[in-house]
Amino acid sequence: MKTENLPCVKVEKRRGEELRRALKELELLRTDARINSNADFIYLPLIRALKEAEKREIGVAELLTREFAVLEQRRSIEDIVGLKPSYEIIGDIAVLTDVDSTVGNEQLVAHALMSLHKNIKVVAKRVSPVEGVFRKRKMEIIAGENRTETMHKENGCKYKLDLEKVYFNPRLASERNRVAAQVRGSKEEIIDMFAGVGSFSIQLAKRAPQSHVTAIDINPDAIRYLRENIKLNGARNVEAIEGDIREIYVKFRNKADRIIMNLPKSAYSFLREALSMLNPQGGIIHFYDVISSYSYAGGEKRKSLETAINKAKEKLTVKIEEACELEHFHSLEILEARKVKPYAPYAYIIGIDAMVKIRSH
Ligand SMILES: C[S@@+](CC[C@H](N)C(=O)[O-])C[C@H]1O[C@@H](n2cnc3c(N)ncnc32)[C@H](O)[C@@H]1O
């Protein structure tokens, strides 16, 4: 810890808080220095020596000089490298997310990130979009240890994962927290159709220990990490199943009180399976999709979040009605539709909670 000799006022403890406020209001207090105290007195560090008039105004007779611990000013990445890179931190790995903006400066950015965040041990960059059935992407290590496996902590849960072998998005943390809050303390049968390493399943299971979660994924690596994460988090009410949901959904007909469908862009093609797994008394679907925010009115192109939300609601309504063979459809209520995160300058990931009732298959 850095220390500095600073001018200060000595004041009896009972007057300490009153004087601290007064000095702060007058912008005379050194807020980056740690206030000293002993049994009877408090020493308040100042940005400069007080003028006689100031002493009178705040009722201080004499000034002292004393050593204070001074907090180090945290430098920003912009101060160090002169640009503001986009990155996200997953466990102890920093991932550069906008590769074009750091071309030619990657090493500089990587070392600056590691010096600013001592917990970062690897800096990597995205070198492909999320692709394929497993929704994986390729990474390239720029600095630090040569690995893409890490342990990420989120909302009180731990997830071991490999950034190149499975899908994981730390920006969905508040969405997972929101859905987990809905099941808190409930006793439900929950199916996570596209579970990945268990990011939704485990959080839901931990908040609702009486519930049972079936977590399905087609990617064997995701299931291997999911099983490890179930143990790591003591989530014994999660059952991991490796397989293609289209082939295994029949085992879960009419079972689910709640279904998570986090497969943006493709989830519509799995609605028939989801609806047949829903409890005929009614169940909730958490549905995610990428929706454009453009609309065309009077020959003009407009962009708004409201447009994206309305489009998402309309599309899901139509697709659910199509997927429920007519004789099975009973009712659909959109409980909530909202932006989960921006996806591109012209699109959002929209999340919809829908209560669907069907007649038993
Ligand atoms: C967008 S990721 C979501 C992962 C997880 N829910 C999360 O939020 O981190 C979609 C997942 O669905 C899985 N998947 C894709 N098609 C599938 C299918 N037909 N049956 C089961 N899982 C599938 C992929 O392997 C991938 O892990």
The ligand as an SDF file (V2000), in Angstrom:
LIG
                    3D

 27 29  0  0  0  0  0  0  0  0999 V2000
  -27.3830  -22.1130  -27.4360 C   0  0  0  0  0  0  0  0  0  0  0  0
  -26.7870  -23.5430  -26.6240 S   0  0  0  0  0  0  0  0  0  0  0  0
  -27.5300  -23.3450  -25.0300 C   0  0  0  0  0  0  0  0  0  0  0  0
  -26.7980  -24.0250  -23.9090 C   0  0  0  0  0  0  0  0  0  0  0  0
  -27.3010  -23.6580  -22.5240 C   0  0  0  0  0  0  0  0  0  0  0  0
  -28.7190  -23.7340  -22.3910 N   0  0  0  0  0  0  0  0  0  0  0  0
  -26.8000  -22.2920  -22.1030 C   0  0  0  0  0  0  0  0  0  0  0  0
  -27.6070  -21.3700  -21.9720 O   0  0  0  0  0  0  0  0  0  0  0  0
  -25.6020  -22.1300  -21.8440 O   0  0  0  0  0  0  0  0  0  0  0  0
  -27.7480  -24.8140  -27.3740 C   0  0  0  0  0  0  0  0  0  0  0  0
  -27.3860  -26.2340  -26.9980 C   0  0  0  0  0  0  0  0  0  0  0  0
  -28.3320  -27.1050  -27.6410 O   0  0  0  0  0  0  0  0  0  0  0  0
  -27.6870  -28.3000  -28.0030 C   0  0  0  0  0  0  0  0  0  0  0  0
  -28.4970  -28.9250  -29.0630 N   0  0  0  0  0  0  0  0  0  0  0  0
  -28.6090  -28.5430  -30.3590 C   0  0  0  0  0  0  0  0  0  0  0  0
  -29.4570  -29.3530  -31.0150 N   0  0  0  0  0  0  0  0  0  0  0  0
  -29.9120  -30.2650  -30.1120 C   0  0  0  0  0  0  0  0  0  0  0  0
  -30.8010  -31.3790  -30.1950 C   0  0  0  0  0  0  0  0  0  0  0  0
  -31.3890  -31.7120  -31.3360 N   0  0  0  0  0  0  0  0  0  0  0  0
  -31.0560  -32.1030  -29.0850 N   0  0  0  0  0  0  0  0  0  0  0  0
  -30.4370  -31.7480  -27.9070 C   0  0  0  0  0  0  0  0  0  0  0  0
  -29.5660  -30.7380  -27.7790 N   0  0  0  0  0  0  0  0  0  0  0  0
  -29.3040  -29.9980  -28.8610 C   0  0  0  0  0  0  0  0  0  0  0  0
  -26.2850  -27.8550  -28.4060 C   0  0  0  0  0  0  0  0  0  0  0  0
  -25.3540  -28.9060  -28.2930 O   0  0  0  0  0  0  0  0  0  0  0  0
  -26.0120  -26.7000  -27.4270 C   0  0  0  0  0  0  0  0  0  0  0  0
  -25.3010  -27.1500  -26.3110 O   0  0  0  0  0  0  0  0  0  0  0  0
  1  2  1  0
  2  3  1  0
  2 10  1  0
  3  4  1  0
  4  5  1  0
  5  6  1  0
  5  7  1  0
  7  8  2  0
  7  9  1  0
 10 11  1  0
 11 12  1  0
 11 26  1  0
 12 13  1  0
 13 14  1  0
 13 24  1  0
 14 15  1  0
 14 23  1  0
 15 16  2  0
 16 17  1  0
 17 18  1  0
 17 23  2  0
 18 19  1  0
 18 20  2  0
 20 21  1  0
 21 22  2  0
 22 23  1  0
 24 25  1  0
 24 26  1  0
 26 27  1  0
M  CHG  2   2   1   9  -1
M  END
$$$$
